[in-house]
């Protein structure tokens, strides 16, 4: 089992920066990938960013050049640094971790005001 605890949700002005954190505990040695999804009411869930165990990284086109995902293996934490935020980035952001199954955090709300 893997437990994920997110933090960092909040309200930020458009153009600003914000960072989300996700701490993993439990059977973390088997994790192949970690990352972030987001969901906006009326829209499908979107994979925002993912980072593999070997360091491979991918981003949604909508956030490329603005968001950065990175991990601190010593502290079992993955971060999502969000810059140049836009109102359309407003969503519930959920951390996930995957090995043979996918584990989810509880989700955290990020609201970008115009």
SERO-4910 file (N, C-alpha, C, O; in steps of 0.05 Angstrom, whole numbers):
BEGIN
 pado doro    nc1    nc2    nc3   cac1   cac2   cac3    cc1    cc2    cc3    oc1    oc2    oc3
  Unk    A     17    -24      0      0      0      0     17     25      0     39     26     12
  Unk    A      7     45    -13     20     71    -14      0     92     -6    -23     92    -15
  Unk    A      9    110     11     -7    133     19      5    159      9     29    162      9
  Unk    A    -12    176     -1     -4    201    -13    -18    224      1    -43    224      4
  Unk    A     -3    244     10    -14    267     23     -5    292      9     19    298      7
  Unk    A    -25    306     -2    -19    331    -17    -21    355      1    -35    355     21
  Unk    A     -7    376     -7    -10    401      7     -4    423    -13      9    419    -33
  Unk    A    -13    447     -6     -6    470    -22    -29    483    -38    -25    503    -51
  Unk    A    -53    472    -36    -75    484    -50    -81    512    -39    -75    518    -16
  Unk    A    -93    529    -57    -99    556    -48   -109    574    -70   -115    564    -92
  Unk    A   -109    599    -64   -119    620    -83    -95    637    -91    -80    647    -75
  Unk    A    -92    640   -117    -69    655   -128    -79    672   -151    -98    665   -165
  Unk    A    -67    695   -155    -74    713   -177    -62    703   -203    -41    691   -204
  Unk    A    -76    709   -224    -66    702   -251    -38    715   -255    -33    738   -247
  Unk    A    -21    699   -267      7    708   -271     25    701   -249     50    703   -251
  Unk    A     14    692   -227     30    685   -204     41    657   -205     37    642   -224
  Unk    A     54    649   -183     66    623   -181     56    609   -156     48    622   -136
  Unk    A     56    583   -157     47    567   -134     60    540   -136     67    531   -158
  Unk    A     63    526   -113     75    500   -113     58    480    -97     49    486    -75
  Unk    A     54    457   -108     41    435    -95     61    414    -87     81    410   -100
  Unk    A     55    401    -64     73    379    -54     56    354    -50     33    355    -44
  Unk    A     69    332    -54     57    306    -49     77    287    -36     98    281    -48
  Unk    A     71    279    -11     89    262      3     79    233      2     55    228      8
  Unk    A     96    215     -5     88    187     -7     99    171     17    121    177     26
  Unk    A     83    153     26     93    135     48     82    107     42     63    103     26
  Unk    A     94     87     56     85     60     51    105     46     33    129     48     36
  Unk    A     95     30     15    111     14     -3    122     30    -26    117     24    -50
  Unk    A    137     51    -20    145     70    -41    168     59    -58    173     70    -79
  Unk    A    182     38    -49    204     29    -64    196     17    -90    213     16   -109
  Unk    A    171     10    -93    161     -3   -118    149     17   -138    139      8   -159
  Unk    A    148     42   -131    135     61   -148    150     66   -174    175     71   -173
  Unk    A    136     64   -196    149     69   -222    145     98   -231    163    109   -245
  Unk    A    123    110   -224    117    136   -234    100    151   -214     84    140   -199
  Unk    A    105    177   -213     88    195   -197     81    219   -214     95    225   -233
  Unk    A     59    232   -206     52    256   -222     27    269   -212     18    264   -189
  Unk    A     16    286   -229     -7    302   -221    -28    301   -243    -22    305   -267
  Unk    A    -53    297   -235    -76    301   -252    -91    326   -242    -87    335   -219
  Unk    A   -108    336   -258   -126    357   -249   -154    353   -262   -157    342   -283
  Unk    A   -174    363   -247   -201    360   -256   -216    386   -252   -215    398   -230
  Unk    A   -229    395   -273   -246    419   -272   -274    410   -277   -279    393   -294
  Unk    A   -294    421   -263   -322    414   -267   -329    417   -297   -324    437   -309
  Unk    A   -341    396   -307   -350    396   -335   -329    388   -354   -334    386   -378
  Unk    A   -305    382   -345   -283    374   -362   -272    347   -353   -276    339   -331
  Unk    A   -259    334   -372   -247    308   -365   -222    313   -348   -210    334   -348
  Unk    A   -215    292   -333   -191    294   -318   -167    295   -337   -166    282   -358
  Unk    A   -148    312   -330   -125    317   -348    -99    310   -334    -95    318   -311
  Unk    A    -82    294   -347    -56    289   -336    -39    314   -340    -33    322   -363
  Unk    A    -30    326   -319    -15    351   -320     14    346   -324     27    357   -341
  Unk    A     26    328   -307     54    323   -308     60    296   -295     46    288   -277
  Unk    A     81    283   -305     88    257   -293    119    255   -293    132    266   -311
  Unk    A    129    241   -274    158    236   -272    163    207   -266    151    196   -247
  Unk    A    179    194   -282    185    166   -278    208    162   -258    222    180   -250
  Unk    A    211    137   -250    231    130   -231    259    137   -241    277    144   -226
  Unk    A    263    135   -268    289    141   -279    292    170   -286    313    179   -296
  Unk    A    272    186   -280    274    215   -284    260    225   -309    260    249   -314
  Unk    A    249    207   -325    235    217   -349    211    233   -341    197    227   -321
  Unk    A    205    254   -356    185    274   -349    167    279   -374    177    280   -396
  Unk    A    141    283   -369    123    290   -390    103    311   -379     97    311   -355
  Unk    A     94    328   -396     75    349   -389     52    350   -409     55    343   -432
  Unk    A     29    359   -399      7    366   -417     15    390   -433     30    407   -424
  Unk    A      6    391   -458     13    414   -475      4    440   -462     17    461   -466
  Unk    A    -18    439   -447    -29    464   -436    -12    476   -414    -15    499   -407
  Unk    A      7    461   -404     24    471   -382     54    472   -389     70    482   -373
  Unk    A     61    462   -412     89    462   -420    101    490   -419     89    509   -429
  Unk    A    125    492   -408    138    518   -406    129    534   -382    142    554   -375
  Unk    A    108    525   -368     98    540   -344    100    523   -319    106    534   -297
  Unk    A     96    498   -321     96    480   -298    122    463   -298    132    456   -319
  Unk    A    131    456   -274    154    439   -272    149    418   -250    140    425   -228
  Unk    A    153    393   -257    150    371   -237    178    362   -229    195    359   -247
  Unk    A    182    357   -204    207    346   -195    203    331   -169    183    334   -156
  Unk    A    222    314   -163    218    297   -140    243    298   -122    265    302   -131
  Unk    A    238    295    -97    259    294    -76    257    266    -65    241    260    -48
  Unk    A    275    249    -76    273    220    -68    280    216    -39    270    198    -26
  Unk    A    297    233    -28    305    230      0    281    233     19    280    222     40
  Unk    A    262    250     10    239    256     27    213    245     15    191    251     24
  Unk    A    216    228     -6    193    215    -18    171    235    -26    148    230    -22
  Unk    A    180    257    -37    161    278    -44    164    286    -74    185    287    -85
  Unk    A    141    291    -86    140    301   -113    127    329   -112    107    332    -98
  Unk    A    138    347   -127    128    374   -127    118    382   -155    126    371   -175
  Unk    A    100    401   -155     91    413   -180     93    443   -177     77    456   -163
  Unk    A    113    454   -190    117    483   -189    102    495   -213    106    487   -236
  Unk    A     84    513   -206     66    525   -227     72    554   -229     68    569   -210
  Unk    A     80    563   -253     87    591   -258     68    602   -279     55    586   -294
  Unk    A     66    628   -281     50    641   -301     21    629   -301     11    622   -322
  Unk    A     10    627   -278    -16    614   -275    -38    630   -289    -38    654   -291
  Unk    A    -57    615   -300    -79    626   -314   -105    617   -301   -106    597   -287
  Unk    A   -127    633   -304   -152    624   -293   -161    596   -301   -173    582   -286
  Unk    A   -154    589   -325   -161    562   -334   -145    539   -321   -150    516   -325
  Unk    A   -125    547   -305   -111    527   -288   -126    520   -263   -118    502   -248
  Unk    A   -147    534   -258   -164    529   -234   -175    501   -236   -188    493   -255
  Unk    A   -170    485   -215   -178    457   -215   -172    444   -188   -158    456   -171
  Unk    A   -182    420   -185   -173    403   -163   -149    387   -173   -152    372   -193
  Unk    A   -127    389   -160   -103    376   -169    -99    351   -151   -100    353   -126
  Unk    A    -95    329   -164    -91    304   -149    -64    291   -156    -57    288   -179
  Unk    A    -50    284   -135    -25    269   -139    -31    240   -143    -50    229   -131
  Unk    A    -15    226   -158    -18    198   -161     10    185   -161     30    197   -166
  Unk    A     10    159   -155     34    143   -155     26    115   -166      5    105   -160
  Unk    A     44    104   -182     37     79   -195     59     58   -194     83     65   -197
  Unk    A     51     34   -188     69     11   -192     52    -10   -208     47     -6   -232
  Unk    A     42    -30   -195     23    -48   -208     -5    -38   -207    -23    -48   -221
  Unk    A     -9    -18   -191    -35     -4   -189    -30     25   -185     -8     34   -181
  Unk    A    -52     40   -186    -49     69   -183    -61     78   -156    -82     69   -148
  Unk    A    -46     94   -142    -54    105   -117    -60    135   -120    -47    148   -137
  Unk    A    -78    145   -104    -86    173   -107    -85    188    -81    -90    177    -59
  Unk    A    -78    214    -83    -81    231    -60   -110    241    -58   -126    234    -75
  Unk    A   -115    257    -38   -142    266    -33   -151    289    -51   -174    295    -53
  Unk    A   -132    302    -64   -138    324    -82   -136    351    -66   -143    352    -43
  Unk    A   -128    371    -80   -125    397    -68   -134    419    -89   -127    417   -112
  Unk    A   -149    438    -79   -161    458    -97   -141    481   -102   -129    492    -83
  Unk    A   -137    487   -127   -121    510   -135   -140    529   -151   -152    520   -171
  Unk    A   -143    553   -141   -160    573   -155   -143    596   -164   -129    608   -148
  Unk    A   -145    602   -190   -129    624   -201   -149    646   -208   -167    643   -225
  Unk    A   -146    669   -195   -165    691   -200   -154    709   -222   -130    714   -224
  Unk    A   -173    720   -237   -165    737   -259   -162    766   -250   -156    784   -266
***
